[in-house]
Amino acid sequence: MRLAGPVRIVVIVLTVGLTWILASMMLGSQSGVPRIQQLLNSPDNSPTADSRPKKYKCGLPQPCPDKHFAFRIVSGAANVIGPKICVEDKMLMSSVKNNVGRGLNIALVNGVNGELIDAQFFDMWAGDVNEMLKFVRAIYEGTLVFVASYDDPATKMNDEARKIFSDFGSTAIKDIGFRDSWIFVGARGVQDKSPFEQHMKNNKNTNKYEGWPEALEMEGCIPQRTAEAA
């Protein structure tokens, strides 16, 4: 029974000593940098640029091939959020740029160098369709035409306007109606119908918003036009 006291002291000393050794191993190193911090900062635990998904021009998940223009186009959402048109990482039309509006938002881009020629919007609910016709009639061959709807793209649409967009390569233009969502990329002088087009009808049974279908979004790569062909 007399050994109980010394044994207890030895146990306490050993416990304290082991605790100090373990604490030193976990919290300290010869360089003075906490070991836990070293572990947290190891390559396996540190976020790097390589671990994040890389985005390319206009937010595309992959780069476009050589001699192609990257683009991303988004229609307006109901009558609340304006459309966006991006080409070669340049935002051509958006609410932030304050150059979009109700109706058809149209950006004209040089098919050879990808530079913006003009960007305007035309009110297809209460505006004058002749203003839009004057704009699209003057488009010269080889010009890329980007179109994004916002709110209502079709109330003032007439047969001549539909014929012009059809000549630009649209297949959906004949069916575009009141408050439909529509995005389209075409060109003056195309031989075939454009592969870059989306259309969603205004249908009260399927609309995402009250009175409007959901917004449409499209991205891709457009072949650059050669200067000889221009």
VOGU-3710 file (C-alpha; in Angstrom, 3 decimals, decimal comma):
1> mrlagpvriv> 0,000/0,000/0,000  2,969/2,302/0,660  3,927/1,989/-3,089  0,628/3,452/-4,275  1,817/7,052/-3,918  5,124/6,685/-5,861  3,439/4,608/-8,585  0,780/7,254/-9,003  3,470/9,946/-9,365  5,302/7,895/-11,995
11> vivltvgltw> 2,081/7,380/-13,971  1,348/11,108/-13,885  4,878/11,970/-15,040  4,702/9,458/-17,888  1,269/10,724/-18,947  2,420/14,335/-18,985  5,573/13,393/-20,868  3,717/11,429/-23,552  1,174/14,205/-23,933  3,952/16,773/-24,436
21> ilasmmlgsq> 5,697/14,559/-27,023  2,492/14,014/-29,011  1,665/17,714/-28,872  5,134/18,570/-30,144  4,798/16,128/-33,031  1,381/17,446/-34,051  1,883/21,186/-33,549  5,523/21,786/-34,139  8,341/21,073/-36,531  12,003/21,944/-36,733
31> sgvpriqqll> 11,260/24,829/-39,096  8,828/26,351/-36,615  5,821/25,883/-38,920  2,898/24,136/-37,230  2,577/20,605/-38,595  -1,207/20,837/-38,810  -0,824/23,951/-40,939  1,620/22,067/-43,155  -0,933/19,296/-43,593  -3,717/21,743/-44,428
41> nspdnsptad> -1,503/23,504/-46,935  -0,388/20,335/-48,680  -1,062/20,058/-52,436  -3,736/17,441/-51,818  -5,765/19,854/-49,704  -5,116/23,210/-51,373  -7,498/24,439/-54,081  -5,616/25,226/-57,253  -6,514/26,709/-60,586  -6,110/23,256/-62,134
51> srpkkykcgl> -8,769/21,768/-59,858  -11,408/24,298/-60,929  -13,296/23,901/-64,216  -11,618/26,119/-66,784  -13,750/28,496/-68,793  -12,918/29,795/-72,231  -14,217/32,667/-74,359  -17,805/33,671/-73,493  -17,779/31,016/-70,744  -17,593/28,030/-73,088
61> pqpcpdkhfa> -16,414/24,795/-71,425  -13,999/24,096/-74,305  -12,030/26,317/-76,666  -13,207/26,771/-80,218  -11,106/25,394/-83,085  -8,781/27,701/-84,950  -10,535/30,154/-87,287  -13,825/29,920/-85,376  -15,656/32,544/-83,310  -16,886/31,600/-79,839
71> frivsgaanv> -20,359/32,826/-78,939  -22,985/32,573/-76,230  -26,506/33,940/-76,564  -29,324/34,032/-73,992  -32,875/35,188/-74,576  -34,699/37,438/-72,164  -36,566/35,887/-69,250  -40,228/36,987/-69,305  -40,189/40,812/-69,249  -37,810/41,000/-66,302
81> igpkicvedk> -34,293/39,862/-67,256  -32,796/41,129/-70,491  -30,995/39,015/-73,103  -27,228/38,634/-73,545  -25,121/38,269/-76,672  -21,406/37,481/-76,315  -18,976/36,944/-79,207  -15,246/36,245/-78,856  -15,392/37,053/-75,130  -16,914/40,484/-75,790
91> mlmssvknnv> -20,370/41,215/-74,371  -22,138/42,895/-77,285  -25,601/43,289/-75,773  -26,833/43,000/-72,175  -28,778/44,802/-69,484  -25,480/45,854/-67,907  -24,489/47,592/-71,156  -27,958/49,156/-71,210  -28,474/48,369/-74,899  -31,251/45,731/-74,841
101> grglnialvn> -35,008/46,125/-74,912  -38,380/44,538/-75,521  -38,752/42,772/-78,861  -35,843/41,644/-81,053  -32,265/42,337/-79,965  -29,976/42,119/-82,991  -26,177/42,270/-83,106  -24,332/42,368/-86,437  -20,785/40,980/-86,475  -18,144/41,041/-89,196
111> gvngelidaq> -17,824/37,448/-90,406  -14,125/37,871/-91,198  -12,673/39,475/-88,056  -15,448/39,018/-85,483  -15,769/42,742/-84,765  -19,120/44,298/-83,866  -20,722/46,261/-86,699  -23,905/47,399/-84,972  -26,298/46,392/-82,193  -29,891/47,546/-81,821
121> ffdmwagdvn> -33,213/46,405/-80,389  -36,642/46,778/-81,955  -39,929/46,862/-80,047  -42,131/44,256/-81,687  -45,127/45,000/-79,466  -45,647/48,744/-79,795  -42,852/49,814/-82,142  -42,672/50,374/-85,883  -41,676/47,231/-87,777  -40,369/49,394/-90,604
131> emlkfvraiy> -37,493/50,508/-88,389  -36,436/46,891/-87,991  -36,922/46,199/-91,709  -34,722/49,159/-92,626  -32,014/47,757/-90,357  -32,047/44,169/-91,646  -32,449/45,080/-95,326  -29,118/46,904/-95,207  -27,159/43,909/-93,882  -24,500/42,978/-96,413
141> egtlvfvasy> -23,456/39,464/-97,398  -21,235/37,583/-94,976  -22,395/39,512/-91,907  -23,201/37,339/-88,899  -26,632/38,072/-87,431  -27,278/37,334/-83,738  -30,886/37,603/-82,536  -32,293/37,247/-79,010  -35,935/37,795/-78,065  -37,121/39,667/-74,996
151> ddpatkmnde> -40,750/39,712/-73,862  -42,568/39,723/-77,236  -40,718/39,157/-80,534  -43,599/38,774/-82,950  -46,690/40,973/-82,636  -45,466/43,427/-85,301  -43,704/40,747/-87,365  -44,870/40,748/-90,985  -44,286/38,508/-93,993  -41,333/40,525/-95,284
161> arkifsdfgs> -39,556/40,332/-91,927  -40,115/36,589/-91,737  -38,799/36,174/-95,295  -35,624/38,105/-94,477  -34,853/36,033/-91,379  -35,590/32,890/-93,355  -33,020/34,039/-95,914  -30,559/34,449/-93,024  -31,020/30,733/-92,288  -33,882/30,594/-89,788
171> taikdigfrd> -36,321/27,701/-89,883  -38,333/28,719/-86,812  -39,205/32,233/-87,975  -42,379/31,079/-89,694  -43,734/29,899/-86,326  -42,536/32,723/-84,040  -45,532/34,067/-82,137  -46,578/36,346/-79,286  -44,220/36,110/-76,299  -42,297/33,139/-77,695
181> swifvgargv> -38,641/32,711/-76,710  -36,264/32,726/-79,680  -32,496/32,833/-80,188  -30,836/32,609/-83,563  -27,492/33,026/-85,315  -27,487/33,321/-89,087  -25,886/35,291/-91,888  -26,692/37,117/-95,051  -25,980/34,871/-98,030  -26,027/31,467/-96,294
191> qdkspfeqhm> -26,709/28,475/-98,527  -28,167/26,200/-95,851  -30,343/26,615/-92,798  -28,538/27,655/-89,650  -27,749/25,002/-87,007  -27,741/27,730/-84,354  -31,374/28,310/-83,455  -33,754/27,573/-80,584  -37,443/28,369/-80,262  -39,954/27,788/-77,456
201> knnkntnkye> -43,650/28,532/-77,831  -45,644/30,582/-75,382  -47,981/27,956/-73,905  -49,862/28,470/-70,668  -49,656/24,741/-69,933  -45,875/24,583/-70,170  -44,693/28,152/-69,463  -42,034/28,488/-66,794  -43,106/32,029/-65,976  -46,641/33,355/-65,768
211> gwpealemeg> -47,367/34,337/-69,359  -43,921/33,480/-70,781  -41,909/30,335/-71,595  -38,468/29,793/-70,098  -35,399/31,644/-71,297  -33,243/29,943/-73,916  -29,454/29,681/-73,936  -27,078/28,563/-76,673  -23,321/28,542/-77,146  -20,973/27,296/-79,835
221> cipqrtaeaa> -18,321/28,017/-82,442  -18,981/29,706/-85,782  -16,562/29,234/-88,703  -14,701/32,393/-89,605  -15,383/33,724/-93,094  -12,310/34,122/-95,274  -11,456/37,544/-96,607  -11,504/36,167/-100,167  -15,122/35,060/-99,749  -16,215/38,339/-98,226
//
